[in-house]
Amino acid sequence: MPKIKKSKRIAERRAGLQESHQEAHVIEQHPKEHPVSSNRDGVLDKSPGQAPEVAVLNSEAEFHVWVVGSSIVKRAFVAARNRPGGVCLGLQRLGINIWWQGKGGMVWLDMYKKIKTLLKVNDKPQYLILHCGANDVGSTPLKSLIQNIKTSLGKIQLLLPNTKIIWSQLLPRRQWRYSVDVKAMNKSLKRLNSSIAAEVVKNGGGYIKYQDINPIDELLFECDGVHLSQAGNEIFLNAICAAVEQFKTTGIFVYPKLY
């Protein structure tokens, strides 16, 4: 039987799914099921043994951006659906498609396998925005965690040699799972962000910083002190939108420009 190119298989898969779905949905995931995608307005990535995840596809866009990470990403996607610009944050005008992949409780060890799984169901992105690692702070020694992230980033870059890897600043928290010393934990997180961002930018990637999200401001967080409130998600999404536009139109890959 003649081989079919990967791009053709992906196109056929999307076409079939577009006929059977009219809206994006967030669906509970079964541990035995495999990755699937729904229509052009939304897809759900479902991988074995993982929690429910959400993603977005727009088959007409030519510039692909993936946002992959923890529940911060998952919740941001849900918030984006209710915005005027939709899940692509209004960047459709620049031909930009944003594909969201968020998993509650995700730790950094999951990241490499996750990227490999996504590559089976979608084309390689121009930008890969990574937001994961905060759930590891406190459970893994900081020095080891930083080294693990750097090693994995190198492996991911080998999978995606033409993709810009973007480090999304891990957000401070008002409460931490592994320590009651919130100030010390946020200080450790700041060291992690600084080290990884410097490494990513040095290797030709980018960095998004959320300067307006401050743990002192309780209105930006849910009651758990970890997840963002509606106001917090607006700041998070606005920063991603502005950063991606800046990256694409100016070639300056640090947002804001000084950090």
CORNOR-V478615 format. One record per helix or strand. SS is the DSSP state (2 for helix, 1 for strand). FROM is the first residue (numbers start at 1). TO is the last residue. If there is no record, write none. Layout:
BEGIN
((SS | FROM | TO) (SS | FROM | TO))
END
This chain:
BEGIN
((2 | 6 | 20) (1 | 43 | 43) (1 | 55 | 55) (1 | 63 | 69) (2 | 71 | 80) (2 | 86 | 88) (2 | 91 | 94) (1 | 96 | 102) (2 | 108 | 118) (1 | 127 | 131) (2 | 134 | 136) (1 | 137 | 137) (1 | 140 | 140) (2 | 142 | 159) (1 | 164 | 168) (2 | 182 | 202) (1 | 206 | 208) (2 | 218 | 220) (1 | 221 | 221) (1 | 228 | 228) (2 | 230 | 250) (1 | 254 | 255))
END
